[in-house]
Amino acid sequence: MEDEQSFSDICGGRLALQRRYYSPSCREFCLSCPRISFRSLTAVTCTVWLAAYGLFTLCENSMILSAAIFITLLGLLGYLHFVKIDQETLLIIDSLGIQMTSSYASGKESTTFIEMGKVKDVVINEAIYMQKVIYYLCILLKDPVDPQGISQVVPLFQFTGWAVGLQRDSSQRGAVRPELLPLRPHPCRLDPLVVGERLQMQQP
C-alpha cells in the first residue's frame, strides 16, 4: 500500500511525503523536496561570472576568468554532493530497527541504522527558529551505562523538512499553523511504529 501527500515546510517550500506499508510491522516514509531549479543555478552562475568579468576589466588578468569558471564548477559539484539533499527516507521495522537514508542531488546516499534495542522513545521536541516555536520528531537513544538515561537525541528529517511539526508565530499570540504533522503544541511521546499515524494533516 502506498500513498502520497504534499505539504509545505517552515520556509514555505514544497514537500512530498510518500508512505509505503509493506506489512503491519514494516513501514517506510519518504520526504522529498524540490530539486535545484535551473533559474537559481543560472542566477548564481551569472552573478559570479559578471563579478569576475568586472575584476578582469579592472585588472586585465585572464586568470580571473579562469578562476571564476573553476570556482563555479567546483562549488556546484560540492553543493550537489555534500549539501543538497533531495530525499530523506525513514524505514521502520518492528523488533529490528530504524534506518534513515539521505539521498543527495549527485546520487550519493548516506544511511544510518539504529537498532530497536537502542531506541528509548520517539518524542516530539520543540525549538526556537526565526521568532517561531517549531516542533519536530526525534529519536531518544538509551544510555548504555544508565538504562534510564538518554545518550543521544537524533532528529528525523532534519535536512528536507527539519521542522516537521507545528510552528507558532511569536508575532501573533496564540496563532498556530500546521505544517506537516498534526501534533499538539507540547511535547508528547510516541511509539516508533506510530510515527506513520502522525504523518498526516489535520487540525490540532
VENTAHU-V276897 format. One record per residue. SS is DSSP state (a for helix, b for strand, c for the rest). PHI is phi in whole degrees, 0 to 359 (* if undefined). Layout:
# VENTAHU-V276897
SS;PHI
SS;PHI
This chain:
# VENTAHU-V276897
c;*
b;214
b;217
b;219
b;224
b;249
b;221
b;232
c;273
c;291
c;262
c;92
c;286
b;276
b;232
b;241
b;250
b;249
b;241
b;239
b;249
b;279
b;197
c;301
c;251
b;220
b;223
b;228
b;234
b;242
b;249
b;243
b;244
c;300
c;288
c;299
c;275
a;294
a;294
a;295
a;298
a;294
a;296
a;294
a;297
a;295
a;297
a;295
a;289
a;293
a;296
a;294
a;293
a;296
a;295
a;296
a;296
a;281
a;264
c;56
c;238
a;292
a;295
a;294
a;294
a;296
a;294
a;296
a;295
a;296
a;294
a;297
a;294
a;294
a;294
a;295
a;297
a;295
a;294
a;290
a;267
a;237
a;244
c;284
b;251
b;271
b;207
b;237
b;240
b;239
b;251
b;245
b;237
c;299
c;67
c;247
b;163
b;238
b;246
b;247
b;236
b;248
b;253
b;276
c;295
c;279
c;105
c;290
b;235
b;238
b;239
b;233
b;242
b;238
b;294
a;297
a;292
a;270
b;277
b;273
b;190
b;243
b;235
b;255
b;259
b;231
b;209
b;262
c;218
c;52
c;62
b;228
b;261
b;243
b;235
b;216
b;280
b;209
b;257
b;262
b;262
b;290
c;275
c;297
c;275
c;247
c;300
c;272
c;266
b;238
b;267
b;201
b;245
b;249
b;289
c;256
c;52
c;276
c;255
c;283
c;217
c;304
c;256
c;250
c;234
b;269
b;236
b;245
b;278
c;291
c;283
c;241
c;297
c;81
c;274
b;239
b;238
b;287
c;251
c;241
c;245
c;277
c;257
c;290
c;284
c;197
c;298
c;213
b;259
b;225
c;281
a;306
a;278
a;261
a;303
a;296
a;290
a;271
c;274
c;203
c;273
c;193
c;286
c;290
